[in-house]
Amino acid sequence: MKASRQPVEWADYMAEKAAAAQNPLLRDFYRADWPSSCTSIADLNLVALDIETTGLNAKTHSIVSIGMVPMTMSRIRSDMAWHQLIRPPGDLVPESVTFHHITHSDLQLAPRFGDVMESLLAKLAGKVAVVHYHPIERNFLNAAVRRHCGEELLFPMVDTMQIEARLNPKRKPGWLMRLFGKTPISIRLANSRSRYGLPAYHAHHALTDALATAELLQAQVATHYSDDQAIGSLWL
């Protein structure tokens, strides 16, 4: 289920959601101290976030793992990293196992999403999440919360893939350039990292991808922005 359109000023939106929330965990989450759009990115506590799923459709597929790493523009707190396997309501499909290598035996004793929702919300409360391709994290987490308690989960995100898309608006060459061998510029996580000289990591592990995304944002800001860049110009 797709989340509703995100607001520009998140603090105001969160106050409205806090007043309307019925679930006490969501009410506390929305009541957190959320930054204003004019806050500089250097002054923010962020959290890099990645999830692995059984497929790409949030309506029919489920989350199987979540990885998070707290960060700022000057430090990545690997010592505070959090990784959690999630037992989905349905069966895994072979394609997803091949993709993220999480098997039925790995998930046999894993908790359900509802069992970890309190910890998850506590780690996200008041922080801007850093992701690579935000529709996955936004839609799947929203769908999981809706299934569990019937309410919406929506919070601010910075999408490193979208930043790369903005920085490379002509990444898809026209037919004439393709004829002369010009290839498209990839904005996938590994390819984006390579443009900044960041090392290659093994992909499709939620915690590793969260770390990789955190490093990518630091490199993007250091290369293309300044420490006083307003978060409102980057978040979604």
N, C-alpha and C positions, 0 to 999 in steps of 0.2 A: 504494500500500500504506500503510495507516494505521499510524502509530507507536504503540507501546505507551503505556499511561497514564503521565503524567509524575509524578515523585516530588515530595514536599514539600521535602525537603532535598537539593538538587541536588549539593552537594559529596560527600556519601556515595554517591550514585548514580554520579557520575562516577568515583569511585575503584573501584567495582565494575566498571564498564565498562572502565576502563583495564586491570584485571587479566585481563579476558576477551577483549579485542580482539586480533584476529589481524593486521589491517592496521596497519603501522607508523604511517601518517598518523593513523589513528583513535586508536591507542594514545597518540600524543603529544598529540592533541587532548583526550582525556579526562584526561590527566595534568596539564593546565594548572591554574593556581591559580583555582579557582572560588569565588565568594563564598558565605558562609553566608546562611541565610534572615533572620538578624537584622541584616545589613548595611544601613545606611541608604542610600536611593537617592542621596543627595547624595555619597556616598563611592564610587560605582560608576563604572567605565568601561563605557559601554554602546555598542551599535552598532545604528543604525537599519537595517533590512533590508527589501527588497522584491524580489519576483521576478515576472516576466511569463512566462506559459505558453501552450502551444498549446490549452489547454482547462482544464476544472475538475476532471477526474478524474485523480488522480495515478497510477492504475493504467494508464491508456491514453494520457495526454498527457504532455508534457515541458516542461522549463524552456527558455526562449529568451533570457532576460536576467536578470541579478542586479545590484542596486544596493545599496551599503552606505555609510553615513556614520557614522564614530565620533562619540560625543557624551558629554557629561555633563549634569547638570541646569543647568549654568551656561554651557556652550559647545557649539556644534555645529561639528565640525572638517570644514568643507567642503573645506579644503585637502588632506584625507586621504581624500576620497571615492573610491570604487572602483565602476566600472561595467563589466560584461563581457557581451557577447553570447555565447550558447551555441548551437551547431549541434545541433538535435535529431536523434534517430535516424530519425524519420519525417518525413512531409511536413507543411507548415503547412496549416491549413484556412482558407478565406476569412474565416470569422467571427473567428478570432483575429487575422488581419492587420488587419481593420477595427478591432478593439479596441485593439491596441497599436502598429499601424503598422510592425511589424517584418516585412520581406518576405524572400522566398527569396534575393534578391541581397544583402541585408544579412548573411545568415547563411552565404553561400557559403564564405567564408574563415574563419569563426569557429571556435574550438576546440570540441571535444567536452567534456562535463562532466568526464570523467576527467582531461582536460588541465589543468583549472583547480581541481581539488579540493584540491590542496595549498595554493594561495594562499587559497582560500576558507576552509579550516579554520584556517589561520594567523591570518586576520583575525577569526574568530569565537571562537578559543580563549580561555577564561577570561572571556568577556564575556556579559552578558545582552543578547539581541537584542530590539529594539523593533520591533513589526510592527503592522499594522492588519488584523485577521482572520487569526489565527495558523494555522488549518487549512491554508491555502494554503502558506505557507512551511514549516511543519512537515512536512506530508505529502509535498510535492513534493521537498524536499531529502532526506528520509528515503528516498523511493522511488528517487531518482537515485543515492544512495550504495549502496543495496541492489543496484541494477542493475550498478553498477561493481565492487563488491567483495564483495557478499553479506553485508554487515553493516549494523547499524542506526546511524542518526545521530539523536540526540535531545539537545537542549540547552535551557536556560531561556529563556523569552520573556516579555515584557510586551506585552500586546495592548491597544492604545489603543481599539479597537472594543469590547472587553469592558469596559474602564473606562467608556466612554460608556453601555454597556448597564446597568452597575451604577448609574450616576448617574441614569439615566432609566428606572426599573423600570416606570413606567406610560406608556411611550412609545407604546403601541398603545391608543388609546381604545376603550372599549366601544361597542356598537351605538348606544346613546342619544347619546353624545357625538359619534359620527360623523354621526348624524342632524342634529345641530345644527352641523355643519360643522367639527368638530374633526378635524384631520389628524394622522397618526402623526408622531413625532419620528424623523427619519432619523439613523442612526449611521454612515452611510457617511463616508469620509474627508473629502470636500469639505464636506459638511453639518456634520460635527463641527467642523471647523476654523472654519467661519463663526460658530459659537456663541461662539468665543473671540476673534473679530475678526481672525483670521489671513487673509492674502490668498489669493485663488484661484490655484491653479497648474494647468497643463495636466496632466491625469491620464493614467495608464497608461504612464508611462515609469518604469522601475524606480528610477533614481537620483532623479528628481524626487519620486516617491512616498515614497522612503526619507527624503528631506529633509522632506517634508510631515509624515510620521509623527513624526520627531524633534521638530519644532516643536510638534506637537499634544501630545506627552507633556509637554514643558516647560510648556505652558499648562495642562494638566490638573493637574499637580503643584502649580504656583504657585497655582491657583485653589481646589483641593479638598483638597490634602494639605499636608504640611510636609516640610522637608528631611530630617528624621529618620525619615520613613516607612520602615518595614522592607520590604525588597524581597520578603520572603516573603509579604507581604499582597497583592502585585501580580503576582508572576510565575506562570507556568503551566508 
